[in-house]
Amino acid sequence: MTSMESDKCWAECMDVAVEIARKAGQMVQEAVKQEKRVSSKSTPTDLVTEADQQVEELIISTLRERYPTHRFIGEESSAAGEKCVLTDSPTWIIDPIDGTCNFVHSFPMVAVSIGFAVMKELEFGVIYHCFDGTLYTARKGHGAFCNGVRLQVSKEKDVSRALILTEIGAKRDPATLNIFLENMKKLLSAPAHGVRIIGSSTLALCHIASGAAEAYYQYGLHCWDIAAAAVIIREAGGCVIDTSGGPLDLMSRRVVAAGSREMADYVVRQLQPISYERDDHQPIVQS
């Protein structure tokens, strides 16, 4: 396949992803109104509902019928025991309901996230805000958009003029919470304008892409939380890196994203690491 042919092919795949994300988002909208059957996964705060599983089944079954040779990484299929491995094959990386706790409480920050990678490189991302119908899209080399309007990150370099976003993560033991709070304290003492937690990693990252906030960091997120959003932020002019300051590793469960490299590097320097098992279960390299 030539580069022109592959570019056309991935563009068609993204069009399909947009269609499916809208359909899945409508399914989530309907599910919000119904009684929710809730259980937990790795910890009592790591929630899953029947809707998570049903929406993921809708997305993957539709895509698999259309692209039988492609691979899939989904939050709920991984929770059910499927291996989470990124290969060179075209791979869809799916979060059916990002913000499950928000969904359970009808708190309006819930999204469907669909990322796509080829040769282990992210090609495009589609994120659909289920409550208000906002659609974020980006394809490598073609820009990032919100409902068709081009996105541009804040280029702010000074943390004293920054709004910073984060998420708590699933681990809530005292030692982990102490590190989490110390990291937040360092940034608030910088002093940043503020730190916000909205309960949806993908939508928080979209706020970086839109310029509504300057930086985001998290330990404990998964590849499906970051895949689509990473493309959107990069195409909006921002950077997405590892908490060590090196290149993003999708499976590492840690990320810093910002509108400027200077802002990202500042956040990196403030952070004390929190250890989580990698998504691909490979040995953790401390840095």
Residue, then its C-alpha position, 0 to 999 in steps of 0.5 A: m500500500t502506497s502512502m497515498e493509498s494508506d492515507k485515503c484508507w485511514a481517512e475512510c476508517m476515521d469516517v467510520a469511527v465518527e459514525i460509530a462514536r455518534k451511534a455509541g454516544q446515543m446509546v450511552q445517552e439512553a442508558v443514562k436514563q435507565e437503572k444502572r447495574v454497577s460492579s467493580k473491577s480492580t478496586p471498589t472505585d474502578l466501576v463497570t456497568e452493563a452499558d460499558q460492556q454493551v457499548e463496547e460490543l456494539i463498537i467492536s462488532t461493527l468494526r470487526e465486521r467491516y475490518p476483519t483483519h484489524r486488531f482491537i484493544g477495548e477496556e472491557s474486553s481487556a478487563a475480561g482477560e484479553k491481552c492488551v498488546l499493541t502490534d504493527s497491525p492496524t489496531w482500534i483502541i476503544d473506551p466505550i464509556d470514559g467516565t464510568c463513575n460520572f455515568v453512574h451518577s449522571f454527572p455530565m462528563v462522559a465520552v466515547s473514545i476511539g483511537f487508531a494505530v498502525m505500526k504502533e503509531l497513532e493515526f487518528g482519534v475520535i472522541y464524542h461527548c455523550f451529554d452535549g454531542t460535542l465531537y472531537t476529531a483529529r488525523k495525523g497531519h490533518g489538524a484537530f477539530c471540535n464540531g468541525v472548528r479547528l482546535q488550537v492549544s494554549k501556548e502558555k509557558d508560565v505555570s503561574r498563568a496555567l489551569i492544570l487538569t488531572e485525575i485521581g486514579a484507581k488506587r486509593d491507599p494512603a501512600t498513593l493518596n499522599i503522593f497524589l496530594e503532594n503532586m497537586k500541592k506542588l503545582l498549586s504552590a507554583p502557584a498555578h491558577g488552579v487544578r481541576i478533576i472532571g472524572s473523564s481523562t479523554l475530555a480533560l485532554c480535549h480541554i488541553a487541545s482546545g486551549a481551555a487548560e494548559a496542562y494535564y498529568q495522570y498516573g493510572l490511566h490506560c491506553w484507551d484513555i489516551a490514544a484518541a486524545a493524544v492525536i487530537i492534542r498533537e494536531a492542535g499543536g500541543c505535546v504529549i509525553d511520558t511523566s519522565g519527560g521522554p516520549l509517550d509510551l501508550m502502555s505505561r499508564r502515565v502521561v503529561a500533556a500540555g499546550s507548550r513543551e515548556m509547560a510539560d517539562y515544568v509539570v514533569r519536574q514537579l511530579q513524584p511517580i506513582s507506580y501502576e502495572r503496565d497495560d501490556h504487563q511488561p516489567i516496569v522501568q523506573s525513571 
